[in-house]
């Protein structure tokens, strides 16, 4: 039996998992460091970050409203863990919702900040299913060194796409060398329903509502459900 190094929760090899892909959504997106503040002004850093998070939450609400019940997080810093935190909140009022966590290797969080380590532990403890796509406890990401593999993140990303029918993504145009782009590209090839937003949409929302978080929150409530749109 494997256990998480961060939460102590039992971890299953991904090839032992049974996931109903038809009602599953996976997440992919950038880290917090990839969020350029509105108007490139540091004073707007907080409102920009919070708007990204609120848009992500609204997309999750839409997926639930459209019948999706399993949500797959890669447990990465940024989008994945923000999404996992919100899914856990949704689970408190809807027991049919499942959170599935997929780590790329057991030591993947060694360089996480204390804040994200805490968020990771909470997510893992709340997962209905915690998986890893690499069971070797010594493996880390890298090229050419002992116990390293350059494919661990790609394998995790592909597993998530292969076990979902839709993707929610925070993706900025031009980020073509990112793991997010890699995941989205694979999802396109497999014909998944992709629902994504980026900083252009975030800035437009702040333009419309002003840098007022409550106005932004109210505007998002009335946003049309993107999961009801055709492919």
Helices and strands as residue ranges (DSSP letters): E 2-3, E 10-13, G 14-16, G 21-23, E 24-29, G 32-34, G 38-40, G 42-44, H 45-65, E 70-73, H 79-91, E 98-103, H 114-126, E 129-132, E 140-141, E 148-149, H 152-162, E 166-170, H 179-189, E 193-197, H 199-209, H 213-221, G 226-228
